[in-house]
Structure formats: structure tokens, C-alpha cells
């Protein structure tokens, strides 16, 4: 279930977004690394005031996990995502988007 709010309307949607991802993971003590790619599909959402089509997306990325001690890990990641055009009531309101993401996590 996915709960979305648009303008003054809140609505629940079921199975409107799906994704598939493929990951290749390898390790060489004390480092674990992975490369992944995926596709995200967004079905049309119907609100009382409009029909919204979010863009589908394709992404590729990688993660690097470095074990610094038995209790501390440094995690680094990067992802590049491309998203199609978005439409509201059949009218395009965005272009192809390129969304880079970088992350650092320490536990």
C-alpha cells in the first residue's frame, strides 16, 4: 500500500509501483563491494481532480563497505538514476531527469 497526498486529497494506492534490481556482490577482507542496476515502474494514479503519471526510472549504482573493526563499518555508495517525463492529465510537466546520489554511513 502506498499513501499519497496531492493538493487536498489523500488516497491509498495498491501495487502502483514496482521495481526489479540485479546486484553483483564480491568481497576481499576487509572490503565488501557491490554493483547494481534496476528499473522502477510507476502506474498511473487517478485522483478526483487529476490523473498523474509519474515517470519510470532506470538506475545503476555501487556500494563499498569497509570493516574498520568488529563493531564499526564505513559504507559508501553512489547511484545514478534516470527518470522519464511526468504527466498530469496527459500534459507533460517535466523532462527526463538525471538524479545523482552519494551516501556515506558509519556504524
Chimera marker file (.cmm) of the C-alpha trace (Angstrom):
<marker_set name="trace">
<marker id="1" x="0.000" y="0.000" z="0.000" r="1" g="1" b="0" radius="0.5"/>
<marker id="2" x="1.189" y="3.458" z="-0.836" r="1" g="1" b="0" radius="0.5"/>
<marker id="3" x="-0.433" y="6.569" z="0.659" r="1" g="1" b="0" radius="0.5"/>
<marker id="4" x="-0.148" y="9.735" z="-1.430" r="1" g="1" b="0" radius="0.5"/>
<marker id="5" x="-1.358" y="13.276" z="-0.975" r="1" g="1" b="0" radius="0.5"/>
<marker id="6" x="-1.930" y="15.663" z="-3.866" r="1" g="1" b="0" radius="0.5"/>
<marker id="7" x="-3.426" y="19.117" z="-3.379" r="1" g="1" b="0" radius="0.5"/>
<marker id="8" x="-6.071" y="18.481" z="-0.650" r="1" g="1" b="0" radius="0.5"/>
<marker id="9" x="-6.740" y="14.826" z="-1.458" r="1" g="1" b="0" radius="0.5"/>
<marker id="10" x="-5.128" y="11.827" z="0.274" r="1" g="1" b="0" radius="0.5"/>
<marker id="11" x="-5.527" y="8.441" z="-1.348" r="1" g="1" b="0" radius="0.5"/>
<marker id="12" x="-4.246" y="4.880" z="-0.887" r="1" g="1" b="0" radius="0.5"/>
<marker id="13" x="-2.855" y="3.015" z="-3.910" r="1" g="1" b="0" radius="0.5"/>
<marker id="14" x="-2.091" y="-0.686" z="-4.176" r="1" g="1" b="0" radius="0.5"/>
<marker id="15" x="0.600" y="-2.198" z="-6.433" r="1" g="1" b="0" radius="0.5"/>
<marker id="16" x="1.110" y="1.017" z="-8.412" r="1" g="1" b="0" radius="0.5"/>
<marker id="17" x="4.922" y="0.993" z="-8.110" r="1" g="1" b="0" radius="0.5"/>
<marker id="18" x="7.169" y="-1.976" z="-8.775" r="1" g="1" b="0" radius="0.5"/>
<marker id="19" x="10.897" y="-2.335" z="-9.169" r="1" g="1" b="0" radius="0.5"/>
<marker id="20" x="13.376" y="-5.002" z="-10.151" r="1" g="1" b="0" radius="0.5"/>
<marker id="21" x="17.071" y="-4.921" z="-9.311" r="1" g="1" b="0" radius="0.5"/>
<marker id="22" x="20.081" y="-7.082" z="-10.090" r="1" g="1" b="0" radius="0.5"/>
<marker id="23" x="23.137" y="-6.954" z="-7.806" r="1" g="1" b="0" radius="0.5"/>
<marker id="24" x="26.644" y="-8.359" z="-8.136" r="1" g="1" b="0" radius="0.5"/>
<marker id="25" x="28.499" y="-8.559" z="-4.817" r="1" g="1" b="0" radius="0.5"/>
<marker id="26" x="32.105" y="-9.520" z="-4.074" r="1" g="1" b="0" radius="0.5"/>
<marker id="27" x="34.363" y="-9.328" z="-1.062" r="1" g="1" b="0" radius="0.5"/>
<marker id="28" x="38.037" y="-9.184" z="-0.212" r="1" g="1" b="0" radius="0.5"/>
<marker id="29" x="38.555" y="-8.940" z="3.545" r="1" g="1" b="0" radius="0.5"/>
<marker id="30" x="38.002" y="-6.250" z="4.977" r="1" g="1" b="0" radius="0.5"/>
<marker id="31" x="36.093" y="-4.830" z="1.976" r="1" g="1" b="0" radius="0.5"/>
<marker id="32" x="32.717" y="-5.815" z="0.510" r="1" g="1" b="0" radius="0.5"/>
<marker id="33" x="31.612" y="-4.130" z="-2.705" r="1" g="1" b="0" radius="0.5"/>
<marker id="34" x="28.606" y="-4.390" z="-4.957" r="1" g="1" b="0" radius="0.5"/>
<marker id="35" x="27.362" y="-3.057" z="-8.281" r="1" g="1" b="0" radius="0.5"/>
<marker id="36" x="23.680" y="-2.975" z="-9.112" r="1" g="1" b="0" radius="0.5"/>
<marker id="37" x="21.241" y="-1.906" z="-11.776" r="1" g="1" b="0" radius="0.5"/>
<marker id="38" x="17.471" y="-1.735" z="-11.775" r="1" g="1" b="0" radius="0.5"/>
<marker id="39" x="14.233" y="-0.495" z="-13.235" r="1" g="1" b="0" radius="0.5"/>
<marker id="40" x="11.308" y="1.157" z="-11.452" r="1" g="1" b="0" radius="0.5"/>
<marker id="41" x="7.792" y="1.176" z="-12.919" r="1" g="1" b="0" radius="0.5"/>
<marker id="42" x="5.068" y="3.616" z="-11.855" r="1" g="1" b="0" radius="0.5"/>
<marker id="43" x="1.469" y="3.032" z="-12.957" r="1" g="1" b="0" radius="0.5"/>
<marker id="44" x="-0.965" y="5.909" z="-13.480" r="1" g="1" b="0" radius="0.5"/>
<marker id="45" x="-2.653" y="7.276" z="-10.339" r="1" g="1" b="0" radius="0.5"/>
<marker id="46" x="-6.194" y="8.632" z="-10.515" r="1" g="1" b="0" radius="0.5"/>
<marker id="47" x="-7.202" y="11.355" z="-8.094" r="1" g="1" b="0" radius="0.5"/>
<marker id="48" x="-10.576" y="13.102" z="-8.153" r="1" g="1" b="0" radius="0.5"/>
<marker id="49" x="-9.013" y="16.245" z="-9.606" r="1" g="1" b="0" radius="0.5"/>
<marker id="50" x="-6.441" y="14.714" z="-11.973" r="1" g="1" b="0" radius="0.5"/>
<marker id="51" x="-4.696" y="11.691" z="-13.413" r="1" g="1" b="0" radius="0.5"/>
<marker id="52" x="-0.988" y="11.583" z="-12.580" r="1" g="1" b="0" radius="0.5"/>
<marker id="53" x="1.644" y="9.596" z="-14.487" r="1" g="1" b="0" radius="0.5"/>
<marker id="54" x="4.982" y="9.534" z="-12.660" r="1" g="1" b="0" radius="0.5"/>
<marker id="55" x="7.948" y="8.701" z="-14.814" r="1" g="1" b="0" radius="0.5"/>
<marker id="56" x="9.512" y="5.253" z="-14.831" r="1" g="1" b="0" radius="0.5"/>
<marker id="57" x="13.171" y="5.066" z="-13.847" r="1" g="1" b="0" radius="0.5"/>
<marker id="58" x="16.357" y="3.197" z="-14.664" r="1" g="1" b="0" radius="0.5"/>
<marker id="59" x="19.253" y="3.264" z="-12.213" r="1" g="1" b="0" radius="0.5"/>
<marker id="60" x="22.792" y="1.995" z="-11.765" r="1" g="1" b="0" radius="0.5"/>
<marker id="61" x="24.976" y="2.257" z="-8.689" r="1" g="1" b="0" radius="0.5"/>
<marker id="62" x="27.539" y="0.779" z="-6.395" r="1" g="1" b="0" radius="0.5"/>
<marker id="63" x="28.314" y="0.339" z="-2.715" r="1" g="1" b="0" radius="0.5"/>
<marker id="64" x="31.551" y="-0.125" z="-0.821" r="1" g="1" b="0" radius="0.5"/>
<marker id="65" x="31.575" y="-1.439" z="2.759" r="1" g="1" b="0" radius="0.5"/>
<marker id="66" x="34.850" y="-1.243" z="4.697" r="1" g="1" b="0" radius="0.5"/>
<marker id="67" x="35.066" y="-3.097" z="8.008" r="1" g="1" b="0" radius="0.5"/>
<marker id="68" x="37.153" y="-0.909" z="10.315" r="1" g="1" b="0" radius="0.5"/>
<marker id="69" x="36.625" y="-3.060" z="13.422" r="1" g="1" b="0" radius="0.5"/>
<marker id="70" x="34.156" y="-5.760" z="14.513" r="1" g="1" b="0" radius="0.5"/>
<marker id="71" x="31.679" y="-3.027" z="15.518" r="1" g="1" b="0" radius="0.5"/>
<marker id="72" x="32.439" y="-0.229" z="13.040" r="1" g="1" b="0" radius="0.5"/>
<marker id="73" x="31.812" y="-0.234" z="9.279" r="1" g="1" b="0" radius="0.5"/>
<marker id="74" x="32.219" y="2.617" z="6.801" r="1" g="1" b="0" radius="0.5"/>
<marker id="75" x="29.639" y="2.410" z="3.994" r="1" g="1" b="0" radius="0.5"/>
<marker id="76" x="29.996" y="4.450" z="0.788" r="1" g="1" b="0" radius="0.5"/>
<marker id="77" x="27.549" y="4.480" z="-2.090" r="1" g="1" b="0" radius="0.5"/>
<marker id="78" x="26.820" y="6.192" z="-5.382" r="1" g="1" b="0" radius="0.5"/>
<marker id="79" x="23.827" y="5.899" z="-7.692" r="1" g="1" b="0" radius="0.5"/>
<marker id="80" x="22.759" y="7.486" z="-10.958" r="1" g="1" b="0" radius="0.5"/>
<marker id="81" x="19.031" y="7.424" z="-11.712" r="1" g="1" b="0" radius="0.5"/>
<marker id="82" x="17.252" y="8.480" z="-14.896" r="1" g="1" b="0" radius="0.5"/>
<marker id="83" x="13.508" y="9.157" z="-14.756" r="1" g="1" b="0" radius="0.5"/>
<marker id="84" x="11.086" y="9.601" z="-17.700" r="1" g="1" b="0" radius="0.5"/>
<marker id="85" x="8.790" y="12.523" z="-18.216" r="1" g="1" b="0" radius="0.5"/>
<marker id="86" x="5.925" y="13.070" z="-15.781" r="1" g="1" b="0" radius="0.5"/>
<marker id="87" x="2.390" y="13.921" z="-16.934" r="1" g="1" b="0" radius="0.5"/>
<marker id="88" x="-0.686" y="15.334" z="-15.221" r="1" g="1" b="0" radius="0.5"/>
<marker id="89" x="-3.960" y="14.863" z="-17.139" r="1" g="1" b="0" radius="0.5"/>
<marker id="90" x="-1.895" y="13.844" z="-20.172" r="1" g="1" b="0" radius="0.5"/>
<marker id="91" x="0.077" y="17.097" z="-20.193" r="1" g="1" b="0" radius="0.5"/>
<marker id="92" x="3.820" y="16.749" z="-19.747" r="1" g="1" b="0" radius="0.5"/>
<marker id="93" x="5.120" y="18.800" z="-16.821" r="1" g="1" b="0" radius="0.5"/>
<marker id="94" x="8.723" y="17.571" z="-16.545" r="1" g="1" b="0" radius="0.5"/>
<marker id="95" x="11.539" y="16.431" z="-18.790" r="1" g="1" b="0" radius="0.5"/>
<marker id="96" x="13.852" y="13.439" z="-18.487" r="1" g="1" b="0" radius="0.5"/>
<marker id="97" x="15.548" y="13.730" z="-15.084" r="1" g="1" b="0" radius="0.5"/>
<marker id="98" x="19.044" y="12.701" z="-14.120" r="1" g="1" b="0" radius="0.5"/>
<marker id="99" x="19.360" y="12.205" z="-10.359" r="1" g="1" b="0" radius="0.5"/>
<marker id="100" x="22.840" y="11.532" z="-8.905" r="1" g="1" b="0" radius="0.5"/>
<marker id="101" x="23.040" y="10.275" z="-5.313" r="1" g="1" b="0" radius="0.5"/>
<marker id="102" x="26.012" y="9.867" z="-2.974" r="1" g="1" b="0" radius="0.5"/>
<marker id="103" x="25.912" y="8.427" z="0.526" r="1" g="1" b="0" radius="0.5"/>
<marker id="104" x="28.219" y="7.889" z="3.491" r="1" g="1" b="0" radius="0.5"/>
<marker id="105" x="27.215" y="5.882" z="6.538" r="1" g="1" b="0" radius="0.5"/>
<marker id="106" x="29.243" y="4.886" z="9.554" r="1" g="1" b="0" radius="0.5"/>
<marker id="107" x="28.073" y="2.378" z="12.126" r="1" g="1" b="0" radius="0.5"/>
<link id1="1" id2="2" r="1" g="1" b="0" radius="0.2"/>
<link id1="2" id2="3" r="1" g="1" b="0" radius="0.2"/>
<link id1="3" id2="4" r="1" g="1" b="0" radius="0.2"/>
<link id1="4" id2="5" r="1" g="1" b="0" radius="0.2"/>
<link id1="5" id2="6" r="1" g="1" b="0" radius="0.2"/>
<link id1="6" id2="7" r="1" g="1" b="0" radius="0.2"/>
<link id1="7" id2="8" r="1" g="1" b="0" radius="0.2"/>
<link id1="8" id2="9" r="1" g="1" b="0" radius="0.2"/>
<link id1="9" id2="10" r="1" g="1" b="0" radius="0.2"/>
<link id1="10" id2="11" r="1" g="1" b="0" radius="0.2"/>
<link id1="11" id2="12" r="1" g="1" b="0" radius="0.2"/>
<link id1="12" id2="13" r="1" g="1" b="0" radius="0.2"/>
<link id1="13" id2="14" r="1" g="1" b="0" radius="0.2"/>
<link id1="14" id2="15" r="1" g="1" b="0" radius="0.2"/>
<link id1="15" id2="16" r="1" g="1" b="0" radius="0.2"/>
<link id1="16" id2="17" r="1" g="1" b="0" radius="0.2"/>
<link id1="17" id2="18" r="1" g="1" b="0" radius="0.2"/>
<link id1="18" id2="19" r="1" g="1" b="0" radius="0.2"/>
<link id1="19" id2="20" r="1" g="1" b="0" radius="0.2"/>
<link id1="20" id2="21" r="1" g="1" b="0" radius="0.2"/>
<link id1="21" id2="22" r="1" g="1" b="0" radius="0.2"/>
<link id1="22" id2="23" r="1" g="1" b="0" radius="0.2"/>
<link id1="23" id2="24" r="1" g="1" b="0" radius="0.2"/>
<link id1="24" id2="25" r="1" g="1" b="0" radius="0.2"/>
<link id1="25" id2="26" r="1" g="1" b="0" radius="0.2"/>
<link id1="26" id2="27" r="1" g="1" b="0" radius="0.2"/>
<link id1="27" id2="28" r="1" g="1" b="0" radius="0.2"/>
<link id1="28" id2="29" r="1" g="1" b="0" radius="0.2"/>
<link id1="29" id2="30" r="1" g="1" b="0" radius="0.2"/>
<link id1="30" id2="31" r="1" g="1" b="0" radius="0.2"/>
<link id1="31" id2="32" r="1" g="1" b="0" radius="0.2"/>
<link id1="32" id2="33" r="1" g="1" b="0" radius="0.2"/>
<link id1="33" id2="34" r="1" g="1" b="0" radius="0.2"/>
<link id1="34" id2="35" r="1" g="1" b="0" radius="0.2"/>
<link id1="35" id2="36" r="1" g="1" b="0" radius="0.2"/>
<link id1="36" id2="37" r="1" g="1" b="0" radius="0.2"/>
<link id1="37" id2="38" r="1" g="1" b="0" radius="0.2"/>
<link id1="38" id2="39" r="1" g="1" b="0" radius="0.2"/>
<link id1="39" id2="40" r="1" g="1" b="0" radius="0.2"/>
<link id1="40" id2="41" r="1" g="1" b="0" radius="0.2"/>
<link id1="41" id2="42" r="1" g="1" b="0" radius="0.2"/>
<link id1="42" id2="43" r="1" g="1" b="0" radius="0.2"/>
<link id1="43" id2="44" r="1" g="1" b="0" radius="0.2"/>
<link id1="44" id2="45" r="1" g="1" b="0" radius="0.2"/>
<link id1="45" id2="46" r="1" g="1" b="0" radius="0.2"/>
<link id1="46" id2="47" r="1" g="1" b="0" radius="0.2"/>
<link id1="47" id2="48" r="1" g="1" b="0" radius="0.2"/>
<link id1="48" id2="49" r="1" g="1" b="0" radius="0.2"/>
<link id1="49" id2="50" r="1" g="1" b="0" radius="0.2"/>
<link id1="50" id2="51" r="1" g="1" b="0" radius="0.2"/>
<link id1="51" id2="52" r="1" g="1" b="0" radius="0.2"/>
<link id1="52" id2="53" r="1" g="1" b="0" radius="0.2"/>
<link id1="53" id2="54" r="1" g="1" b="0" radius="0.2"/>
<link id1="54" id2="55" r="1" g="1" b="0" radius="0.2"/>
<link id1="55" id2="56" r="1" g="1" b="0" radius="0.2"/>
<link id1="56" id2="57" r="1" g="1" b="0" radius="0.2"/>
<link id1="57" id2="58" r="1" g="1" b="0" radius="0.2"/>
<link id1="58" id2="59" r="1" g="1" b="0" radius="0.2"/>
<link id1="59" id2="60" r="1" g="1" b="0" radius="0.2"/>
<link id1="60" id2="61" r="1" g="1" b="0" radius="0.2"/>
<link id1="61" id2="62" r="1" g="1" b="0" radius="0.2"/>
<link id1="62" id2="63" r="1" g="1" b="0" radius="0.2"/>
<link id1="63" id2="64" r="1" g="1" b="0" radius="0.2"/>
<link id1="64" id2="65" r="1" g="1" b="0" radius="0.2"/>
<link id1="65" id2="66" r="1" g="1" b="0" radius="0.2"/>
<link id1="66" id2="67" r="1" g="1" b="0" radius="0.2"/>
<link id1="67" id2="68" r="1" g="1" b="0" radius="0.2"/>
<link id1="68" id2="69" r="1" g="1" b="0" radius="0.2"/>
<link id1="69" id2="70" r="1" g="1" b="0" radius="0.2"/>
<link id1="70" id2="71" r="1" g="1" b="0" radius="0.2"/>
<link id1="71" id2="72" r="1" g="1" b="0" radius="0.2"/>
<link id1="72" id2="73" r="1" g="1" b="0" radius="0.2"/>
<link id1="73" id2="74" r="1" g="1" b="0" radius="0.2"/>
<link id1="74" id2="75" r="1" g="1" b="0" radius="0.2"/>
<link id1="75" id2="76" r="1" g="1" b="0" radius="0.2"/>
<link id1="76" id2="77" r="1" g="1" b="0" radius="0.2"/>
<link id1="77" id2="78" r="1" g="1" b="0" radius="0.2"/>
<link id1="78" id2="79" r="1" g="1" b="0" radius="0.2"/>
<link id1="79" id2="80" r="1" g="1" b="0" radius="0.2"/>
<link id1="80" id2="81" r="1" g="1" b="0" radius="0.2"/>
<link id1="81" id2="82" r="1" g="1" b="0" radius="0.2"/>
<link id1="82" id2="83" r="1" g="1" b="0" radius="0.2"/>
<link id1="83" id2="84" r="1" g="1" b="0" radius="0.2"/>
<link id1="84" id2="85" r="1" g="1" b="0" radius="0.2"/>
<link id1="85" id2="86" r="1" g="1" b="0" radius="0.2"/>
<link id1="86" id2="87" r="1" g="1" b="0" radius="0.2"/>
<link id1="87" id2="88" r="1" g="1" b="0" radius="0.2"/>
<link id1="88" id2="89" r="1" g="1" b="0" radius="0.2"/>
<link id1="89" id2="90" r="1" g="1" b="0" radius="0.2"/>
<link id1="90" id2="91" r="1" g="1" b="0" radius="0.2"/>
<link id1="91" id2="92" r="1" g="1" b="0" radius="0.2"/>
<link id1="92" id2="93" r="1" g="1" b="0" radius="0.2"/>
<link id1="93" id2="94" r="1" g="1" b="0" radius="0.2"/>
<link id1="94" id2="95" r="1" g="1" b="0" radius="0.2"/>
<link id1="95" id2="96" r="1" g="1" b="0" radius="0.2"/>
<link id1="96" id2="97" r="1" g="1" b="0" radius="0.2"/>
<link id1="97" id2="98" r="1" g="1" b="0" radius="0.2"/>
<link id1="98" id2="99" r="1" g="1" b="0" radius="0.2"/>
<link id1="99" id2="100" r="1" g="1" b="0" radius="0.2"/>
<link id1="100" id2="101" r="1" g="1" b="0" radius="0.2"/>
<link id1="101" id2="102" r="1" g="1" b="0" radius="0.2"/>
<link id1="102" id2="103" r="1" g="1" b="0" radius="0.2"/>
<link id1="103" id2="104" r="1" g="1" b="0" radius="0.2"/>
<link id1="104" id2="105" r="1" g="1" b="0" radius="0.2"/>
<link id1="105" id2="106" r="1" g="1" b="0" radius="0.2"/>
<link id1="106" id2="107" r="1" g="1" b="0" radius="0.2"/>
</marker_set>
